[in-house]
């Protein structure tokens, strides 16, 4: 299983979340993914325990205070989702696709940043607004309502505004899924350059292995404790049954 710093991102989201919110739900989902990855890496099967996760936004919005889910509430919330999908559905889908691509390559690039996407989306939106580019989608209420509710055109204006929405969604998802919690330098640089040569190590990261002064040779430590007692050696002479004692044996004194 590919590691995408789920544990660090979950801790980052959990630190600033409240119970029953989307931020808490995403933190719980990341923590669950991290636990499953740890079990899979250790060769352990799926746990019999069920990981509790905050319900989705759809379920929270369609559930009444008494726990029931009335049909009228589902219809109202569903109609709101349909309007948002018709107005910005293409941009939302494109933004989710771009975020999925970023998440896929994240093990090679490390932390993902949200502000570049927001900055580009803001610049594009301000430019379109300053040039008075139409949104490409309008609402019309006539006798054919609701079949004629949406009025499309021109297509290029609609595509430009959907691109701005996609950039906003991408930056939002990067922020919402806690990529700011990924530590800096999480991905180590490659040991070799593109030409195959080894990357040069900066002087600040080098370790000196030789002596500071070449004239100073290492000195062996002096033995500690009382001096060692020498035991004399003895030799038995078979001819006259005499014992000769030696303080030590040299090459010339050996029998």
C-alpha positions in Angstrom: 0.0 0.0 0.0 1.4 3.4 -1.0 2.1 5.7 1.9 0.7 9.3 1.5 1.3 10.5 5.1 -2.3 9.7 6.2 -1.3 9.6 9.9 0.3 13.1 9.8 -2.6 14.6 7.8 -5.2 13.1 10.1 -3.5 14.6 13.1 -3.3 18.0 11.4 -7.1 17.9 10.6 -8.1 16.5 14.0 -6.3 19.3 15.8 -8.6 22.0 14.5 -11.9 20.1 13.9 -15.2 19.8 15.7 -17.3 16.8 16.1 -19.9 16.2 13.4 -18.1 18.3 10.7 -16.6 17.5 7.3 -13.1 18.2 8.7 -13.6 15.6 11.4 -15.0 13.1 8.9 -11.9 13.5 6.7 -9.6 13.1 9.7 -11.3 9.9 10.7 -11.1 8.6 7.1 -7.4 9.3 6.9 -6.8 7.7 10.3 -8.7 4.6 9.2 -6.6 4.4 6.0 -3.4 4.7 8.1 -4.5 1.9 10.4 -5.4 -0.4 7.5 -2.0 0.3 5.9 -0.2 -0.5 9.1 -2.1 -3.8 9.5 -1.4 -4.7 5.8 2.3 -3.9 6.2 2.5 -6.2 9.2 0.8 -9.0 7.4 -2.3 -8.8 9.6 -5.8 -9.2 8.1 -8.7 -6.9 8.4 -9.9 -6.1 11.9 -13.2 -7.3 13.2 -13.8 -3.9 14.8 -15.7 -1.3 12.8 -14.1 2.1 12.5 -16.5 4.8 13.5 -16.6 7.6 11.0 -18.8 10.7 11.0 -21.7 10.4 8.6 -21.5 12.1 5.2 -22.8 15.6 4.6 -25.7 14.2 2.6 -26.8 12.0 5.4 -26.4 14.8 8.0 -28.4 17.2 5.9 -31.2 14.7 5.2 -31.5 13.5 8.8 -34.0 15.1 11.2 -33.3 15.8 14.9 -35.2 12.7 15.9 -33.0 10.5 13.7 -35.6 10.0 11.0 -35.0 10.8 7.3 -38.2 12.4 5.9 -38.8 12.3 2.2 -39.4 16.0 1.9 -36.0 16.8 3.3 -34.4 14.5 0.8 -36.2 16.2 -2.1 -35.2 19.7 -1.0 -31.5 18.8 -0.4 -31.5 16.7 -3.7 -32.8 19.7 -5.6 -30.1 21.9 -4.2 -27.5 19.4 -5.2 -28.9 19.2 -8.7 -28.8 23.0 -9.1 -25.1 23.1 -8.0 -24.3 20.3 -10.3 -25.9 22.0 -13.3 -24.2 25.3 -12.6 -20.7 24.1 -11.6 -20.8 20.3 -12.1 -18.2 20.2 -14.9 -15.8 22.4 -12.9 -16.2 20.4 -9.7 -15.6 17.1 -11.6 -12.5 18.5 -13.3 -11.2 19.8 -10.0 -11.7 16.4 -8.4 -9.9 14.8 -11.3 -6.9 17.2 -11.0 -6.7 16.5 -7.2 -6.8 12.8 -7.8 -3.8 13.1 -10.1 -1.9 15.2 -7.6 -2.6 12.7 -4.8 -1.4 9.9 -7.1 2.0 11.5 -7.7 2.3 12.9 -4.1 4.7 10.1 -2.9 7.3 11.5 -5.4 6.7 15.3 -4.7 5.8 15.3 -1.0 3.6 18.1 0.4 0.9 19.5 -1.8 0.2 23.3 -1.7 -3.2 24.9 -1.9 -2.3 28.5 -2.4 -1.0 28.3 -6.0 -4.3 26.9 -7.2 -6.2 29.6 -5.4 -4.0 32.3 -6.7 -4.4 31.2 -10.3 -8.1 30.7 -9.9 -8.4 34.2 -8.4 -6.4 35.8 -11.2 -8.5 34.0 -13.9 -11.8 35.0 -12.2 -10.8 38.6 -11.9 -9.7 38.7 -15.5 -13.0 37.2 -16.7 -14.9 39.6 -14.6 -12.9 42.6 -15.8 -13.4 41.6 -19.4 -17.2 41.2 -18.8 -17.1 37.6 -20.0 -20.6 36.0 -19.4 -20.8 33.0 -17.2 -22.2 30.9 -20.1 -25.2 29.8 -18.1 -28.3 31.7 -17.2 -31.7 31.0 -15.5 -34.9 31.6 -17.4 -38.4 31.3 -15.9 -41.2 31.0 -18.6 -44.1 28.8 -19.4 -41.8 25.9 -20.2 -40.3 25.9 -16.6 -38.6 23.8 -15.4 -37.5 22.4 -18.8 -36.2 25.8 -19.9 -34.7 26.8 -16.5 -31.1 26.8 -17.8 -30.0 28.8 -20.8 -26.5 27.9 -22.1 -24.1 29.9 -24.2 -21.6 30.9 -25.4 -19.7 27.6 -24.8 -16.2 29.2 -24.6 -17.3 31.5 -21.8 -18.8 28.6 -19.9 -15.6 26.6 -20.4 -13.4 29.4 -19.0 -15.6 29.9 -15.9 -15.6 26.1 -15.3 -11.8 26.1 -15.5 -11.7 28.8 -12.8 -14.1 26.6 -10.7 -11.9 23.6 -11.2 -8.9 25.4 -10.0 -10.8 26.6 -6.9 -12.0 23.0 -6.2 -8.4 21.6 -6.6 -7.0 24.1 -4.1 -9.9 23.5 -1.7 -9.4 19.7 -1.7 -5.7 20.1 -1.1 -6.4 22.2 1.9 -9.4 20.2 3.1 -7.5 16.9 3.1 -4.8 18.2 5.4 -1.7 18.3 3.1 -0.4 21.1 5.2 0.4 18.5 7.9 2.9 16.7 5.7 6.4 17.5 7.1 8.8 19.5 5.0 11.4 17.4 3.3 9.3 14.3 3.5 10.7 13.1 0.2 14.5 12.7 0.2 16.2 13.9 -3.0 17.6 11.4 -5.4 21.1 10.2 -4.9 22.0 10.5 -8.7 21.5 13.4 -11.1 19.8 13.0 -14.5 23.2 12.3 -16.1 23.9 9.4 -13.8 26.5 11.1 -11.6 26.1 11.2 -7.8 24.6 14.3 -6.3 27.2 16.4 -4.5 26.8 16.5 -0.7 26.8 20.0 0.8 29.6 20.9 3.1 27.2 21.5 6.0 26.1 17.8 5.9 29.6 16.3 5.6 31.2 14.6 8.6 35.0 14.9 9.3 36.6 11.5 9.9 40.3 12.4 10.0 42.2 13.9 13.0 42.3 17.7 13.4 46.1 17.5 13.7 47.9 14.9 11.6 51.0 14.9 13.9 49.0 13.8 16.9 48.6 10.0 16.8 46.0 8.3 18.9 47.2 7.3 22.3 46.2 4.0 23.8 44.5 4.3 27.1 46.4 3.3 30.2 45.2 0.1 32.0 43.3 0.8 35.2 43.4 -1.2 38.4 46.3 -2.9 40.3 49.4 -4.2 38.5 49.2 -7.7 37.2 51.2 -10.3 39.2 53.6 -12.5 37.2 53.7 -16.2 38.1 57.2 -17.8 37.7 57.5 -20.8 35.4 58.9 -24.1 36.6 60.8 -26.9 34.8 61.2 -30.5 36.2 64.6 -32.1 35.5 64.1 -35.9 35.2 67.8 -36.7 35.6 68.4 -35.3 39.1 64.8 -34.5 40.2 65.5 -30.8 40.5 63.1 -28.0 39.9 64.4 -25.0 38.0 62.4 -21.8 38.3 62.3 -19.1 35.6 61.1 -15.6 35.7 60.1 -16.0 32.1 61.0 -18.0 29.0 62.9 -16.6 26.1 63.6 -18.3 22.8 67.1 -19.3 24.0 65.9 -20.6 27.4 63.2 -22.9 26.2 64.1 -26.6 26.7 
